[in-house]
């Protein structure tokens, strides 16, 4: 699941730090699809773009949450612009969740922060949290970040993201386009292999069930 770049850009244009969101969303739409065990499932990645007009570097440190089969569940990214104290935490969540009261974002056992949904596409909903360096600092020291949403029956649904590699990714060198492309190709290949493995397992179970019938 990926919210399209065009829809994400339209949303970003109406939100704080919109220049940052808009300039990195094209990379975000691809780099967001960047997690599977062979390429460090629990690792964050960082991509950057230069804003020539504002003379700023715009960076997004992102993490995708996926099922064991490689399917996309949700994503979170921290968007930062050179010289700006505020940080934008962007989240793409699955559809089928209540838009009100929004989301609760919490680092370990710390105080939860409220995030509001801004727009939805058929394949996902985007939410933002306007934060600061203290929040990013807590992410660097934390073990996990949890996002709690609410289902149609108002039941809480929690998505948990490991923070183990956030600090090194956020403070480290951004991936260039070649490295990003290589990573995406490796992920796509592994997801395909996982899906084949699941299909093979299902066929094997069906075969055993058929043989077990009297």
Secondary structure, 3 states (H helix, E strand, C coil): CCCCHHHHHHHHCCCCCHHHHHHHHHHHHHHCCCCCHHHCCCCCEEEEEEECCCCEEEEEEEEEEECCCCCEEEEEEEEEECCCCCEEEEEEECCCCCCCCCEEEEECCCCCEEEEEEEEECCEEEEEEEECHHHHHHHHHCCEEEEEEECCCCCEEEEEEECCCHHHHHHCCCCCHHHHHHHHHHHHHHHHHHHHHHHHHHHHHHHHHHHHCC
